Amino acid sequence: MPRRVDFDDCLSLRDGHLFMEEADTTELVRQFGSPLFVYSENQLCRNVRRFRAAFQAGWPEGAVKVMPAAKANWLPAIQRILVREGCGCDVYSPGELSIALAAGCNPEFISVNGFPKEPAHIRTCIEQGVRITVDSLEEVPIIDEVAAALGRIARVRLRIKAPLSGFIRHSEFVAEGLVPTDLAALVYKNGLTFEDIVEIGPRLANSKNIEIVGFHQHNGRHRATTAYWEEQMRAYAKEIGRVCRLLGGLRPKEIDIGGGFAIPRDPFNAATHYSEPAQLAVLHVFSKLLRPLGARVRYAILGFLVDRIAGKPKEERAPTIESYAGACTRALRAGLAKEGIDTRGIMLQLEPGRSMHGNAGIHLATVKSIKHVRRPIRWTVVAVDTTEFWFTGGRYEHHLHHYVFANKGNEPMTGRADIVGRSCYGDRLLPAVRIPDVEVGDILAFLDTGAYQEVSASNFNAMLRPPTVLVTGSDAFVIRRRETEDDLMRRDSMPSHLAKQPSAASQDFVEEEGKD
Ligand SMILES: Cc1ncc(COP(=O)(O)O)c(C=O)c1O
């Protein structure tokens, strides 16, 4: 079995080497070092165009604006590509707002999400003329007062939290338990309930400093299915109808459906999707039951079971962008029609994050060490020069990424090992997965790492974060350089009483004192 990865995008295997667009990824490592984040410009553009065309086909009566979530990947060069492709932007923080504006994004298509929003941030939003997506009661008087002081109109949208009572399948966001999606969405911190809007609606609607231009919702990727999206859109349309009536027949100019569409090779939530946790649970039970039989028997049986444990990225693909678009637009239009809302001229907006960036990025790492445990149970550990601390966004969501040995893509996967990272934690990046005949120096490519990974990397263990390269055709450009030790200590300072380095003798003295 040489490979089992579906390459329908910027990736291909050529003579056993993984290519991104026209660039051999093993050459990228040779040129830029390891580990390395790599993005495909072409894939990103293709994703934008596919989202736009698919949603426009289902929403012919108004414009469609794709406003990718900056949080998923806010690198300035990536944001510039998105702007060049005609995108708006969903931002969550003052930093993301600055990056979107610096990239040249039209402020009318910047949705400023999140709460709490600081007054200074609100002021910048109004000065810049971006959309403020209202998400708390407290921000309303601030918006009103700051807009009045500036003599400007603040254009806002209401972030609605519509009850998803028609969708009770368990949320995949919650790895630890089978929480129904409707409850998981309800307890999520973002969004305004109808009662919230009853409270703030009159001030928003009556203020001469504020214009309510539309609505926003975002529940996130609780499930990958189109059925989940249909329910979201039904619930959203119903809530929009209710709020429009409450606000005296308000007619929205824009309706933003947020993000949460799955990445095609959806790596999401190994804890609920893959069998390894169940296998480990069985192992745990056996381990306890076998204890009275003594170590030899216990290890013999456990060894047999351990040999059978294998982690495997999910092979089932997420719905296509076109399926998502069809499901969303059909359900939203039908729901709005039921509420008596004429959709003509309403701009439909969407904020894909993971599905926009995920498959445009890979992470390349090099095998540095291989350990074989032989007794009492056989086990192989392959250590690579990256770490889960550079995949934090994905680890948080229990991702199990598809992977390819970039220099051995055609070799049979005959072995099995834990692929581990270099931090002092267990750092099991790919637990108990199939591997070819691996050697030190082989290059491992983690696929679909374009969203939430690089931007969440930390300096744990004082490790220097890797560089990022943008591939376009056969060219490659560094868009974020590798960190240096100077970068690492850039924010640190030494109080004057600690400024002098202690002498070796003084350290001996402290140790001696400690002994007494
Ligand atoms: C307001 C908003 N829009 C869009 C997104 C993007 O979500 P995803 O990456 O799941 O598409 C998020 C992510 O949290 C968000 O909070």
The ligand as a Gaussian input file, in Angstrom:
#p B3LYP/6-31G(d) Opt

LIG

0 1
 C      -16.679000      34.713000      14.017000
 C      -15.957000      33.603000      13.373000
 N      -16.037000      33.469000      12.031000
 C      -15.373000      32.481000      11.390000
 C      -14.594000      31.575000      12.078000
 C      -13.875000      30.507000      11.303000
 O      -14.276000      29.227000      11.667000
 P      -13.698000      27.965000      10.890000
 O      -12.246000      28.045000      10.934000
 O      -14.231000      26.813000      11.663000
 O      -14.243000      28.041000       9.504000
 C      -14.500000      31.672000      13.470000
 C      -13.696000      30.719000      14.228000
 O      -13.729000      30.600000      15.409000
 C      -15.192000      32.723000      14.141000
 O      -15.117000      32.871000      15.464000

